[in-house]
Amino acid sequence: MIEVKNLVRTFKSGDRTIKPVNDVSFELEQGTLASIVGKSGSGKSTLLSLLGALDKPTGGDVVVDGVSLASLPDSKLTEYRRRDIGFVFQQFNLIPNLSAVDNVMLPMEFAGLRKADRLQRARDLLEQVQLDPSKHERRINRLSGGEQQRVAIARALANEPKLILADEPTGNLDEQTGDHIIELLSSLSRNHNTTILVVTHDRVLANKTDRRFRLQQGKLTEEPVRGRAVAATA
Amino acid sequence: MSVLARSVGNAFRNKVRTAAVVAVLAVAIGLALAMLVANQAVGAKVQELNASVGTVLTVNPAGGQGFEGGGEPLTAGQAATAAAVPNVSAVVGTSTLRLRNAAAAAAQTAQAGQTGQPGPGGQTGQAGPGGQAAPTLTTSLTAAVDAGTLGNRNQQANGTTGSTGTTQQPVRSLPITATGIGAEVDNTGKALNITQGSGLGDYSAASTGALLGTTLAEKNNLTIGSTFTINDQTYTVSGLFDAGTAFGNNAVYVTLPTAQTLAGTPGELSSMIVTVNSMDNVAATKAALQSALGTDKADVTQGQNLQTAVSSLDSVKNISFIAFIAALGTAGLIILLIMVMLVRERRREIGVLKAIGAPNRTIGLQFVLEALVLAALGSAVGAAIASFASGGIASALISSNTTTTTTTGRGFPGGAGGGGGFPGGQGGPFGGASQLLSSVTASASPGVIAGGIAAVFGVAIIGALVPALLTARIRPIEVLRGE
């Protein structure tokens, strides 16, 4: 269960104060696949960073399974990112000189898994995201954009996180690969009870999520998804 | 992939840059190791010199002019006086004889009689501690050192080859130095290096035993137990010693009473070797000894040239140590700058690692290990450079610091007459300083290299820690926001 309470993030830009996230509150049940849509610069990525403890809010709090992130020191926030969060970045942000399997193994190494275990799990995950086994040992810079995105998703799943935060996961992909990624995220949410929050411009993806939010001028509103009612907690 | 494997991989990410960094590091580390090797070699030599002759004073008759004589001989009474001076731990008397091959001496005497030239000549090559004219005795031994061009030219210059122009001159024969010693030391106070046989036992009693230099024994086909004669008296070879030089090994040692009996001067000494109980007391004891013996009776010397040589070596040691530290610091600075550059270059990657849960210590360790990989590569190449260059660097340092200090000691320089000078360049306080300095061998021992590399790794860790700590300050959102 993720509770976002009156979250505020402000930036100074010269004399102006910008509020990309302004008093945002919502709750997500475990296993929910949700999306945030909005114009470029509307604060979607900032909100994602706050939820993933990459950034600290100016006000408000994020509570994950009853634990307030605002109260945690940096070392505990690192542990939270390692254990509970899986990031999928728009630019993939994989380590270019490492192979696909090494990239997936990284979070497991930080979590202290034995080498044999993390190697096996990394291979399993890469198979789950349907990366050709012949490309498991290939360096990242020798993989296509779609293949890199699959590796990035596999890396996000490495430590079986409670929450996956995906920033434009299909933004750099062709339609066919994008569809596959959408299917993959949906099945993860269904089969692994993983909460997935996706920031996207992709209407198709947004329409396939359980809940859809719109961020406009820092304010978050929930929109009805086709065939579903707006959740009461939004 | 472990942190170590990732660090090794990162070190080779940009092979051209890695090669350049390793090359620069190797020069700095090689220089540091070479300086360390030179420092250790010179330090060991200084220690050796101080241990062997650093506390030795030599007493000669005042006004002595080597084998040319001059002054009054020293006596047993003066030896007792010297022994009573505070801080003197030992006094060893010596009596120096000059031996000439009996056959060569007879031929030369006969020739001198024919040509009317005075003998024996050819002595200017001898420079030694004897303050009195050393008695010349005959022996069955043949000198192990040939007169050579210098010896014969000198003989001619002294008029000992005759001037008839038609008479065939006898082959020039260099004399052999025989020294009576009151203890098992050479005439510089240094313990004899007996390589075969044994010493003479009681050096205060007359005996028919003798110690021969290795080359002299070889020249005369003598081994332990062989006999030879001095003034028709038979002596047995008790042991062979190695003085380290050809001239030093062209010598005979007998007990002091034996030499005094042979010379017909019982109770007289050519010189005294006085050992002081510590380096700190040498200067004061020298003054006290000079005062006790009288300036008109004896000259007390400390081997000034050796002191200067040791001082020069100390200076070389200091310079090499400073250069070692400087080169080490340079290596550390190179690593620091390279790692700072790498951290700046990989800010985004560090941000990503933090975003996926890498602790600061893991990221810092990765950069430290990467620096150590570069240091290890630099050390490997640097050690190879040092093993080839350390000898040359040490020699260059020593020669540039001792050119003004390697003057010869007392007595005749000996260069023109047969080279070397008494006692034949054994490394004593009378003229062997330059040889001492040149005998410093800077070999890159594994221990020294290992110590040096450990220091390099220490510096590399320090150099890498600063950039590693910088990584802790990188906030993932700052580098990822750029997306």
HADDOCK unambig.tbl for C-alpha pairs under 7 A between the chains (distance, minus, plus):
assign (segid A and resid 54 and name CA) (segid B and resid 355 and name CA) 6.56 0.50 0.50
assign (segid A and resid 54 and name CA) (segid B and resid 476 and name CA) 6.17 0.50 0.50
assign (segid A and resid 54 and name CA) (segid B and resid 477 and name CA) 5.42 0.50 0.50
assign (segid A and resid 55 and name CA) (segid B and resid 477 and name CA) 5.94 0.50 0.50
assign (segid A and resid 78 and name CA) (segid B and resid 357 and name CA) 5.14 0.50 0.50
assign (segid A and resid 78 and name CA) (segid B and resid 359 and name CA) 6.56 0.50 0.50
assign (segid A and resid 79 and name CA) (segid B and resid 357 and name CA) 6.17 0.50 0.50
assign (segid A and resid 81 and name CA) (segid B and resid 355 and name CA) 6.68 0.50 0.50
assign (segid A and resid 81 and name CA) (segid B and resid 356 and name CA) 6.11 0.50 0.50
assign (segid A and resid 81 and name CA) (segid B and resid 357 and name CA) 5.20 0.50 0.50
assign (segid A and resid 82 and name CA) (segid B and resid 356 and name CA) 5.57 0.50 0.50
assign (segid A and resid 82 and name CA) (segid B and resid 357 and name CA) 3.87 0.50 0.50
assign (segid A and resid 93 and name CA) (segid B and resid 352 and name CA) 6.48 0.50 0.50
assign (segid A and resid 95 and name CA) (segid B and resid 349 and name CA) 6.71 0.50 0.50
assign (segid A and resid 102 and name CA) (segid B and resid 1 and name CA) 6.18 0.50 0.50
assign (segid A and resid 107 and name CA) (segid B and resid 356 and name CA) 6.06 0.50 0.50
assign (segid A and resid 107 and name CA) (segid B and resid 357 and name CA) 6.52 0.50 0.50
assign (segid A and resid 110 and name CA) (segid B and resid 357 and name CA) 6.67 0.50 0.50
assign (segid A and resid 110 and name CA) (segid B and resid 358 and name CA) 5.60 0.50 0.50
